[in-house]
Amino acid sequence: MRIPLLIFPLLVFSLLFSCSDKKSAKSDQETFVSAKDNADSVETDTMESNRNHLHVSSQNSKSLNYKFLVPAHYHYINPGRMIDSSWVEIYQKGKKFYRAKAQYTLKRRWSDYIGDTANVLYGKRKAFLFVNHLPTKLGEIEAANLNFDEYITLRPNEVCSFMFGGKRYNLEIKKEKKKDDSVPFTCFTLLNGKQIAKRTKVFEVAFELLFAGDIDGDGKLDLVIDFRSDTGEFKVVLFLSSCALPGHPVRQVGEIDDLYDS
């Protein structure tokens, strides 16, 4: 009878050890999944991030992951595979601006850039931005005191000055000095003297401010800027104040990158 008595403690120890291994393996698996969930959280100081993904990464905060679009012709991107009825839009009605459920249509239209039909996203209202979700309520929002019915061009050595939330903002483009006009250059976008973006390998600068106002619902200024180049590239960037790093007014959180000449 001594042999069974010796076997019993060994069996108990074996079971305990097995449970410990499973618990450890489960913990390792959870850690791996958590790391995978955060894999799309990427800090970007320039505009060289992945196409049409909005990456948000801020210190000591939960990472967010958006997709966004603007009403436009698309060639590389198929907006119909992205947008749906759950998306939100920023639109204008009269002199007021609103955050509401997206209303849009998708069509195929001829494009002279590619010599073929292209995907076109239309807003049923006067929309400036479509985004897959926003951590805020729907309803009226505040916009900068600019006329968004007109083309708001951003050129080097010119300041786009406007008011928002009782504060004046100066948006400007600084061009890198170069010796030869035949080579591409780098330019920097500044908001009240703080660099918010860098555009490289361009020959000519004529960017457009698409929208300036409170997109994310924190009462602070957000921006949508079209940084398209003279080489046929359509590049729109979204800047949010809620993701800004300390000491900065906004942060670049994503871009749409589409090629007209592809």
C-alpha positions as CSV (number, residue, x, y, z in Angstrom):
1,M,0.0,0.0,0.0
2,R,3.0,2.3,0.3
3,I,3.4,2.6,-3.5
4,P,-0.1,4.1,-4.1
5,L,0.5,6.6,-1.2
6,L,3.6,7.8,-2.9
7,I,2.0,8.1,-6.3
8,F,-0.9,10.2,-5.0
9,P,1.3,13.3,-4.0
10,L,3.1,13.0,-7.3
11,L,-0.2,13.1,-9.2
12,V,-1.3,16.2,-7.3
13,F,2.0,17.9,-8.0
14,S,1.8,17.0,-11.7
15,L,-1.8,18.5,-11.9
16,L,-0.7,21.7,-10.2
17,F,2.3,22.1,-12.4
18,S,0.1,21.5,-15.5
19,C,-2.4,24.2,-14.4
20,S,0.5,26.6,-13.8
21,D,1.8,26.0,-17.3
22,K,-1.6,26.6,-18.9
23,K,-2.1,29.8,-16.9
24,S,1.3,31.0,-18.0
25,A,0.6,30.2,-21.6
26,K,-2.7,32.0,-21.4
27,S,-1.0,35.0,-20.0
28,D,1.5,34.9,-22.8
29,Q,-1.3,34.7,-25.3
30,E,-3.1,37.6,-23.9
31,T,0.1,39.7,-24.0
32,F,0.6,38.8,-27.6
33,V,-3.0,39.7,-28.6
34,S,-2.7,43.0,-26.8
35,A,0.5,43.8,-28.6
36,K,-1.2,42.9,-31.9
37,D,-4.1,45.2,-31.2
38,N,-1.7,48.1,-30.7
39,A,0.4,47.2,-33.8
40,D,-1.4,49.9,-35.9
41,S,-0.6,52.6,-33.4
42,V,2.3,54.4,-35.1
43,E,3.8,57.8,-34.4
44,T,4.3,59.9,-37.6
45,D,6.2,63.1,-37.6
46,T,6.1,63.3,-41.4
47,M,3.4,62.3,-44.0
48,E,4.9,59.0,-45.0
49,S,2.5,56.7,-43.1
50,N,0.4,53.9,-44.6
51,R,-2.1,54.8,-47.3
52,N,-5.6,55.9,-46.2
53,H,-5.2,54.8,-42.6
54,L,-5.5,57.2,-39.7
55,H,-3.0,56.4,-37.0
56,V,-3.3,57.9,-33.6
57,S,-0.7,57.5,-31.0
58,S,-0.3,59.6,-27.9
59,Q,1.6,59.3,-24.6
60,N,-0.2,57.5,-21.8
61,S,-3.4,57.2,-23.7
62,K,-5.4,54.4,-25.4
63,S,-4.6,54.2,-29.1
64,L,-7.4,54.9,-31.5
65,N,-7.7,53.7,-35.1
66,Y,-9.8,55.6,-37.6
67,K,-10.3,55.6,-41.4
68,F,-11.5,58.8,-43.1
69,L,-12.4,60.1,-46.6
70,V,-13.2,63.4,-48.2
71,P,-15.6,64.0,-51.2
72,A,-13.4,63.5,-54.2
73,H,-12.4,61.3,-57.2
74,Y,-10.4,58.2,-56.1
75,H,-8.2,56.1,-58.3
76,Y,-5.9,54.0,-56.0
77,I,-8.5,53.8,-53.3
78,N,-12.0,52.3,-53.5
79,P,-14.1,54.3,-51.0
80,G,-17.0,51.9,-51.4
81,R,-15.1,49.2,-49.5
82,M,-14.6,51.5,-46.6
83,I,-17.5,53.8,-45.9
84,D,-20.9,52.6,-44.6
85,S,-23.9,54.0,-42.7
86,S,-22.0,54.0,-39.3
87,W,-19.6,56.7,-40.5
88,V,-19.9,60.3,-39.3
89,E,-19.5,63.5,-41.5
90,I,-18.7,67.1,-40.9
91,Y,-20.9,69.3,-43.1
92,Q,-22.1,72.8,-43.6
93,K,-25.7,74.1,-43.8
94,G,-26.0,77.8,-44.4
95,K,-23.5,79.4,-42.1
96,K,-23.5,76.7,-39.5
97,F,-21.6,73.4,-39.2
98,Y,-22.6,70.0,-37.9
99,R,-21.4,66.6,-37.0
100,A,-23.9,64.0,-38.1
101,K,-24.4,60.5,-39.5
102,A,-22.9,60.3,-43.0
103,Q,-25.1,60.7,-46.0
104,Y,-23.3,60.0,-49.3
105,T,-23.5,58.4,-52.8
106,L,-20.8,56.5,-54.7
107,K,-20.5,56.7,-58.5
108,R,-18.2,56.0,-61.4
109,R,-17.2,59.0,-63.4
110,W,-14.7,59.7,-66.1
111,S,-11.3,61.1,-65.0
112,D,-8.9,62.9,-67.4
113,Y,-6.0,62.1,-65.1
114,I,-6.1,58.4,-65.8
115,G,-8.1,58.3,-69.0
116,D,-10.7,56.0,-67.5
117,T,-13.6,56.0,-65.0
118,A,-12.8,56.5,-61.4
119,N,-14.6,56.1,-58.0
120,V,-16.2,59.3,-56.8
121,L,-17.5,59.9,-53.3
122,Y,-20.3,62.6,-53.1
123,G,-21.8,64.0,-50.0
124,K,-25.6,64.5,-50.1
125,R,-24.9,67.5,-48.0
126,K,-22.0,69.9,-48.1
127,A,-19.6,67.6,-46.4
128,F,-15.9,68.3,-45.7
129,L,-15.0,65.0,-44.0
130,F,-16.2,61.4,-43.5
131,V,-14.8,59.5,-40.6
132,N,-15.5,56.0,-39.3
133,H,-16.1,57.1,-35.7
134,L,-15.5,60.0,-33.4
135,P,-15.5,60.0,-29.6
136,T,-18.0,62.8,-29.3
137,K,-21.7,63.6,-29.7
138,L,-23.4,64.6,-32.9
139,G,-24.8,68.1,-33.4
140,E,-23.7,71.6,-34.2
141,I,-20.0,72.4,-34.0
142,E,-17.8,75.5,-34.1
143,A,-15.7,76.3,-37.2
144,A,-13.1,78.9,-37.9
145,N,-14.2,82.2,-39.3
146,L,-13.2,81.3,-42.9
147,N,-15.3,81.1,-46.1
148,F,-15.1,77.4,-46.9
149,D,-17.2,78.0,-50.1
150,E,-14.0,79.4,-51.6
151,Y,-10.7,77.7,-52.4
152,I,-8.4,78.4,-49.4
153,T,-4.8,78.2,-50.8
154,L,-1.7,77.7,-48.7
155,R,1.4,79.0,-50.4
156,P,5.0,79.6,-49.1
157,N,5.5,83.0,-47.4
158,E,1.8,83.6,-47.2
159,V,-0.1,83.4,-43.8
160,C,-3.6,82.1,-43.6
161,S,-4.9,83.9,-40.5
162,F,-8.3,83.1,-38.8
163,M,-10.1,83.1,-35.5
164,F,-11.4,80.0,-33.6
165,G,-12.7,79.8,-30.1
166,G,-11.7,83.4,-29.4
167,K,-8.1,82.8,-30.4
168,R,-6.2,83.8,-33.5
169,Y,-4.4,81.2,-35.5
170,N,-1.7,81.6,-38.2
171,L,-1.3,78.8,-40.7
172,E,1.7,79.1,-43.0
173,I,4.0,77.1,-45.3
174,K,7.8,77.5,-44.9
175,K,9.8,76.4,-48.0
176,E,13.3,74.9,-47.6
177,K,15.9,77.0,-49.3
178,K,17.6,75.3,-52.3
179,K,20.2,76.3,-54.9
180,D,18.6,74.7,-58.0
181,D,14.9,75.0,-58.9
182,S,15.2,71.8,-60.9
183,V,15.5,69.6,-57.8
184,P,12.6,68.9,-55.4
185,F,12.5,70.5,-52.0
186,T,11.0,70.1,-48.5
187,C,8.4,72.4,-47.0
188,F,7.0,72.7,-43.5
189,T,3.5,73.5,-42.2
190,L,3.4,75.7,-39.2
191,L,0.4,76.5,-36.9
192,N,1.2,79.5,-34.6
193,G,4.9,78.8,-35.1
194,K,4.7,75.1,-34.3
195,Q,5.6,72.6,-37.0
196,I,2.7,70.2,-37.6
197,A,3.7,68.6,-40.9
198,K,6.5,68.2,-43.4
199,R,6.1,67.6,-47.1
200,T,9.1,66.2,-49.0
201,K,10.0,65.9,-52.7
202,V,7.8,68.6,-54.1
203,F,8.5,71.1,-56.9
204,E,5.6,73.4,-56.4
205,V,3.5,74.3,-53.4
206,A,-0.2,75.2,-53.6
207,F,-1.9,73.3,-50.8
208,E,-5.5,73.8,-49.7
209,L,-7.2,74.1,-46.3
210,L,-10.3,72.0,-46.6
211,F,-11.7,72.6,-43.1
212,A,-10.7,74.1,-39.8
213,G,-12.9,73.6,-36.7
214,D,-13.8,71.3,-33.8
215,I,-13.9,67.8,-35.4
216,D,-13.2,65.6,-32.4
217,G,-15.5,67.5,-29.9
218,D,-12.9,68.8,-27.4
219,G,-13.6,72.4,-28.2
220,K,-10.2,72.9,-29.8
221,L,-9.1,73.5,-33.4
222,D,-8.7,70.6,-35.8
223,L,-7.6,70.8,-39.4
224,V,-8.1,69.0,-42.7
225,I,-5.4,70.0,-45.3
226,D,-5.0,68.8,-48.9
227,F,-1.2,68.5,-49.5
228,R,-1.6,67.3,-53.1
229,S,1.6,67.6,-55.2
230,D,2.2,68.7,-58.8
231,T,3.1,65.1,-59.7
232,G,-0.5,63.9,-59.6
233,E,-0.6,62.8,-56.0
234,F,-3.7,63.5,-54.0
235,K,-2.8,63.6,-50.3
236,V,-5.2,64.7,-47.6
237,V,-4.1,64.9,-43.9
238,L,-6.2,65.1,-40.8
239,F,-5.0,66.9,-37.7
240,L,-6.7,66.5,-34.3
241,S,-6.1,68.5,-31.1
242,S,-7.2,65.7,-28.8
243,C,-4.2,63.7,-29.9
244,A,-1.7,66.6,-29.7
245,L,1.6,66.1,-27.9
246,P,2.4,68.4,-25.0
247,G,3.2,71.9,-26.2
248,H,1.6,71.4,-29.7
249,P,-1.8,72.6,-30.9
250,V,-2.6,69.6,-33.1
251,R,-1.2,66.3,-34.2
252,Q,-1.1,64.6,-37.6
253,V,-3.2,61.5,-37.1
254,G,-3.6,60.1,-40.6
255,E,-3.7,60.7,-44.3
256,I,-5.4,59.7,-47.5
257,D,-2.8,59.0,-50.2
258,D,-4.1,58.5,-53.7
259,L,-2.3,58.7,-57.1
260,Y,-4.0,60.3,-60.1
261,D,-1.3,59.1,-62.5
262,S,-1.1,55.5,-61.4
